[in-house]
């Protein structure tokens, strides 16, 4: 499955709130009821979680997640190396246990440098799909 098809499958699910939707970045909130369906789609694209909940995230996970809010224990990071790009998904469960914020994005590897973006301060990317 390619990235476009992956995003189509994700967007077929029911969102509680859609916060942002661009080809290189989508952010939404989903109720816990739909998380098994989302997890299935995420795992079919990314494989197993790079940083699963309940474990301390690996140090290198921060360089992917920091520009989008970071990753902490209890949160999930999926990561896929796609050559010149990397694709990630961040899952941040809410304290109420009923909702999760999800951020899915792709970025050029050239924008990462010790966890900081180079020459791109507003988080906008030129992405070819």
Secondary structure as the mmCIF struct_conf table of DSSP 4:
data_model
#
loop_
_struct_conf.conf_type_id
_struct_conf.id
_struct_conf.beg_label_comp_id
_struct_conf.beg_label_asym_id
_struct_conf.beg_label_seq_id
_struct_conf.end_label_comp_id
_struct_conf.end_label_asym_id
_struct_conf.end_label_seq_id
HELX_RH_AL_P HELX_RH_AL_P1 UNK A 3 UNK A 11
TURN_TY1_P TURN_TY1_P1 UNK A 12 UNK A 12
BEND BEND1 UNK A 13 UNK A 13
HELX_LH_PP_P HELX_LH_PP_P1 UNK A 14 UNK A 15
BEND BEND2 UNK A 16 UNK A 16
STRN STRN1 UNK A 17 UNK A 22
TURN_TY1_P TURN_TY1_P2 UNK A 23 UNK A 24
STRN STRN2 UNK A 25 UNK A 31
HELX_RH_3T_P HELX_RH_3T_P1 UNK A 32 UNK A 34
HELX_RH_AL_P HELX_RH_AL_P2 UNK A 35 UNK A 46
BEND BEND3 UNK A 48 UNK A 48
BEND BEND4 UNK A 50 UNK A 50
STRN STRN3 UNK A 51 UNK A 51
TURN_TY1_P TURN_TY1_P3 UNK A 53 UNK A 54
BEND BEND5 UNK A 55 UNK A 55
HELX_LH_PP_P HELX_LH_PP_P2 UNK A 56 UNK A 58
HELX_RH_AL_P HELX_RH_AL_P3 UNK A 59 UNK A 65
HELX_RH_3T_P HELX_RH_3T_P2 UNK A 66 UNK A 68
TURN_TY1_P TURN_TY1_P4 UNK A 69 UNK A 69
TURN_TY1_P TURN_TY1_P5 UNK A 73 UNK A 74
STRN STRN4 UNK A 76 UNK A 82
TURN_TY1_P TURN_TY1_P6 UNK A 83 UNK A 84
STRN STRN5 UNK A 85 UNK A 93
TURN_TY1_P TURN_TY1_P7 UNK A 95 UNK A 96
BEND BEND6 UNK A 97 UNK A 98
STRN STRN6 UNK A 99 UNK A 108
HELX_RH_3T_P HELX_RH_3T_P3 UNK A 109 UNK A 111
STRN STRN7 UNK A 113 UNK A 113
TURN_TY1_P TURN_TY1_P8 UNK A 114 UNK A 115
STRN STRN8 UNK A 116 UNK A 116
BEND BEND7 UNK A 118 UNK A 119
TURN_TY1_P TURN_TY1_P9 UNK A 121 UNK A 122
#
